[in-house]
Amino acid sequence: MKVLVVESTSRGNESFSNRLAQSVLQKLKEKNLKLEVSTRNLDKDPVLDSEAAISELKSAEVVIIGVPMHNFSIPIVLKAWIDQVVRPGQSFRYGASGPEGLIRGKKAYLAIASGGVYSEGPMSAYDFTEPYLKAVLGFIGISDLTTFRIEGVDVPGLKDIAFEKAVESIRI
């Protein structure tokens, strides 16, 4: 099984989203020992070629996207990657019934990290990260999507247990 891991932060191993994405990958490895994993670190190796980005995405059966929440949304490097892979005629097309995604049959996992809690409660209205990613990935045909979150990494009382709680939530 081919897995593409997309990292969208410059924090490397210090990044909670990267660590959560690696935990998702580890759970996949426990289920399937025959994984072919490629990693695209968008901060260190941005995608400048749309055709290459689409080819890389199409060749993967599973996509894991590590996403730190930046100002209620996604980092600029992830937005740039999305702009490279969302292309008419290559990842979607317009038909008689409207837009049709052309990148189908994939499983995607979002590993979202945030300093506060945005999945529920009063701050949920400020979460543009997950809804945007679900919409844009669905638009290109990736609708089998599961989200895992590490939340509260800047909240006293939550930050000490946030990562462990997030890893325990991973069910694949």
C-alpha positions in Angstrom: 0.0 0.0 0.0 1.4 3.4 -1.0 1.1 6.1 1.6 1.8 9.8 1.2 2.5 11.8 4.3 2.2 15.5 3.8 3.8 17.7 6.5 3.0 21.4 6.6 5.0 22.9 9.4 8.6 24.0 9.9 8.8 22.6 13.4 10.0 19.1 12.5 9.8 16.6 15.3 8.7 19.4 17.7 5.5 19.7 15.7 2.4 18.2 17.3 0.8 17.8 13.8 3.8 15.9 12.5 3.9 13.7 15.6 0.2 13.0 15.3 0.6 12.2 11.6 3.5 9.8 12.4 1.2 8.1 15.0 -1.4 7.6 12.4 1.2 6.1 10.1 2.4 3.8 12.9 -1.2 2.6 13.4 -1.3 1.8 9.6 2.0 -0.1 9.9 0.5 -2.2 12.7 -2.3 -3.1 10.4 -0.3 -3.6 7.1 3.4 -4.4 7.2 3.7 -3.8 3.4 3.6 0.0 3.3 5.5 2.1 0.8 5.8 5.5 2.5 6.8 8.8 0.9 6.9 12.0 2.8 6.4 15.5 1.4 7.6 18.2 3.8 6.1 21.3 2.3 8.2 23.6 4.4 11.6 22.1 3.3 10.5 20.8 -0.1 7.6 22.9 -1.5 5.9 21.6 -4.6 6.4 23.9 -7.5 5.3 21.6 -10.3 1.5 21.0 -10.4 1.8 17.8 -12.5 4.4 16.3 -10.1 2.2 17.1 -7.1 -0.9 15.6 -8.8 1.1 12.5 -9.8 2.4 12.1 -6.3 -1.1 12.3 -4.9 -2.6 10.0 -7.5 0.0 7.3 -6.9 -0.9 7.2 -3.2 -3.6 4.9 -1.9 -3.6 6.6 1.5 -2.8 10.3 2.3 -1.9 11.5 5.8 -1.9 15.3 6.1 -0.3 16.9 9.2 -1.9 20.3 9.8 -1.1 22.8 12.5 -3.9 25.3 12.8 -2.7 28.8 11.9 -5.0 31.7 12.6 -8.0 29.4 12.5 -7.0 27.8 9.1 -4.2 26.0 7.4 -0.5 27.0 6.9 0.4 28.9 3.7 2.6 26.0 2.5 -0.4 23.6 2.6 -2.6 26.1 0.8 0.1 26.4 -1.9 0.2 22.6 -2.2 -3.6 22.5 -2.5 -3.4 25.2 -5.2 -1.0 22.9 -7.1 -3.2 19.7 -6.9 -6.6 21.3 -7.5 -6.5 21.6 -11.3 -9.3 21.4 -13.8 -9.0 18.4 -16.1 -6.5 16.7 -13.8 -8.0 16.5 -10.4 -11.5 17.6 -11.2 -13.7 18.4 -14.2 -17.0 20.1 -14.8 -19.7 17.9 -16.3 -23.4 18.2 -16.9 -24.1 17.6 -13.2 -21.4 20.1 -12.0 -17.9 19.5 -10.7 -16.6 15.9 -10.5 -13.5 14.9 -8.5 -11.0 12.8 -10.5 -8.9 11.6 -7.6 -11.1 8.9 -6.2 -10.6 5.7 -4.3 -8.2 7.1 -1.7 -8.3 7.2 2.1 -7.2 10.4 3.8 -6.4 11.1 7.4 -6.1 14.6 8.8 -3.8 15.1 11.8 -4.8 18.5 13.1 -3.0 20.3 15.9 -4.2 23.4 17.7 -3.3 25.4 20.7 -6.9 25.7 21.8 -9.9 23.4 21.6 -11.8 24.0 18.3 -13.6 20.7 17.7 -16.4 21.6 20.1 -17.6 24.3 22.4 -17.6 28.1 21.9 -14.4 28.1 19.7 -15.8 25.6 17.1 -17.1 28.5 15.0 -13.5 29.5 14.4 -12.4 26.1 13.0 -11.9 26.7 9.3 -9.2 24.1 9.1 -11.1 20.8 9.0 -14.2 22.1 7.1 -11.9 23.7 4.4 -9.8 20.5 4.0 -12.9 18.3 3.8 -14.4 20.5 1.2 -11.4 20.9 -1.0 -10.4 17.2 -0.8 -14.0 16.2 -1.4 -14.1 18.5 -4.4 -11.2 16.5 -6.1 -12.8 13.2 -5.1 -11.2 12.3 -1.8 -14.3 11.9 0.4 -13.2 9.0 2.6 -11.7 11.2 5.3 -11.0 10.7 9.0 -9.8 13.5 11.3 -7.7 13.1 14.4 -6.9 16.1 16.6 -4.5 17.1 19.2 -6.0 20.1 20.9 -5.2 22.3 23.8 -1.4 22.2 23.5 -1.3 25.8 24.8 -4.1 25.4 27.5 -3.0 24.8 31.1 -4.4 21.5 32.3 -4.8 20.1 28.8 -1.3 20.5 27.3 0.2 17.8 29.5 -2.3 15.2 28.3 -3.2 16.4 24.8 -0.8 14.3 22.8 -1.5 11.1 24.7 -5.3 11.7 24.4 -4.9 12.3 20.6 -2.9 9.1 20.0 -5.5 7.1 22.0 -8.2 8.4 19.7 -6.6 6.9 16.6 -8.7 4.0 15.3 -7.8 2.6 11.9 
